[in-house]
């Protein structure tokens, strides 16, 4: 069993920054794929950023140049640094992990961008 727990959401003004973190625990030491999805109002859940193994982060076009995903395998965490936030970034952000064809999800953390 694998658990993913997000933290770091909150309210921030446009142009501000937030850092989301996700800690995973359970029977699998490291998940090959880890990333972040978000559910924004009126839209389907979308992939924001992902890391596969030791590769570079991959991002949806809307966040390229503003968001950075990173992971610390020793601490079993994945983080999402979000800069220059925009109102359209508002939503619930979910941590995601996958290993051997099995997907795992956190419960989500709310990010609100508003003045």
C-alpha positions as CSV (number, residue, x, y, z in Angstrom):
1,X,0.0,0.0,0.0
2,X,1.3,3.5,-0.9
3,X,0.1,6.7,0.5
4,X,0.7,10.2,-1.0
5,X,0.1,13.2,1.1
6,X,0.3,16.7,-0.3
7,X,1.0,20.0,1.5
8,X,1.7,23.6,0.6
9,X,-1.5,24.8,-1.0
10,X,-3.1,28.1,-0.1
11,X,-4.1,31.5,-1.2
12,X,-1.7,33.8,-3.0
13,X,-2.0,36.9,-5.1
14,X,-1.3,36.9,-8.9
15,X,2.4,36.9,-9.6
16,X,3.2,35.2,-6.3
17,X,4.7,31.8,-5.6
18,X,3.8,28.6,-3.9
19,X,5.7,25.4,-3.3
20,X,3.7,22.1,-3.1
21,X,5.2,19.0,-1.6
22,X,4.1,15.4,-1.6
23,X,5.5,12.7,0.6
24,X,4.9,9.1,-0.1
25,X,5.1,6.2,2.2
26,X,4.3,2.6,2.1
27,X,5.5,-0.7,0.7
28,X,7.3,0.7,-2.4
29,X,10.4,2.7,-1.7
30,X,10.4,4.8,-4.8
31,X,7.8,5.3,-7.5
32,X,9.2,5.4,-11.0
33,X,6.8,8.1,-12.2
34,X,5.8,11.0,-10.0
35,X,4.0,14.1,-10.9
36,X,1.2,16.6,-10.3
37,X,-2.2,16.9,-11.8
38,X,-4.7,19.7,-11.2
39,X,-8.4,20.1,-11.4
40,X,-9.4,23.6,-12.3
41,X,-13.0,24.8,-12.2
42,X,-15.0,23.7,-15.2
43,X,-12.2,21.5,-16.6
44,X,-11.1,18.0,-16.5
45,X,-8.1,17.0,-14.4
46,X,-4.9,17.7,-16.3
47,X,-1.3,16.7,-16.0
48,X,0.7,19.7,-14.9
49,X,4.2,18.2,-14.5
50,X,5.8,14.8,-14.3
51,X,9.1,13.1,-13.6
52,X,10.0,9.7,-14.9
53,X,12.9,8.0,-13.2
54,X,15.9,10.2,-13.2
55,X,14.8,12.2,-16.3
56,X,13.9,15.8,-16.7
57,X,10.6,17.3,-15.8
58,X,7.9,17.4,-18.4
59,X,5.3,20.2,-18.3
60,X,2.0,21.2,-19.8
61,X,2.5,24.2,-22.0
62,X,0.5,26.5,-19.7
63,X,3.1,26.2,-16.9
64,X,6.4,26.0,-18.8
65,X,8.9,28.5,-17.5
66,X,6.9,29.1,-14.4
67,X,6.7,25.7,-12.6
68,X,9.5,23.4,-11.7
69,X,9.1,19.8,-10.5
70,X,11.7,18.1,-8.4
71,X,12.1,15.0,-6.3
72,X,14.2,13.8,-3.5
73,X,14.3,10.0,-3.5
74,X,16.0,9.8,-0.1
75,X,13.2,11.7,1.5
76,X,10.6,10.1,-0.8
77,X,9.1,13.5,-1.8
78,X,8.2,15.3,-5.0
79,X,7.8,19.0,-5.1
80,X,6.3,21.6,-7.4
81,X,7.7,25.1,-7.3
82,X,5.1,27.4,-8.8
83,X,6.2,31.0,-9.7
84,X,4.4,33.9,-11.4
85,X,1.1,32.3,-10.5
86,X,-2.0,33.3,-12.5
87,X,-5.7,33.2,-11.6
88,X,-6.1,30.3,-14.1
89,X,-3.8,28.2,-12.0
90,X,-6.4,28.1,-9.3
91,X,-7.5,24.5,-8.6
92,X,-7.0,21.4,-6.6
93,X,-3.5,19.9,-7.1
94,X,-3.1,16.2,-6.8
95,X,0.1,14.3,-6.3
96,X,0.4,11.3,-8.5
97,X,2.7,8.3,-8.6
98,X,3.0,5.2,-10.7
99,X,5.0,2.0,-10.4
100,X,4.7,-1.2,-12.3
101,X,1.4,-0.1,-13.9
102,X,-0.3,0.8,-10.7
103,X,-1.4,4.4,-10.1
104,X,-1.5,6.2,-6.8
105,X,-3.1,9.5,-5.9
106,X,-3.1,11.9,-3.0
107,X,-6.2,13.6,-1.8
108,X,-5.3,17.0,-3.2
109,X,-4.4,20.4,-2.0
110,X,-6.3,23.6,-2.9
111,X,-4.4,26.4,-4.6
112,X,-6.2,29.7,-5.0
113,X,-4.8,32.6,-6.9
114,X,-6.7,35.8,-6.2
115,X,-6.2,39.4,-5.3
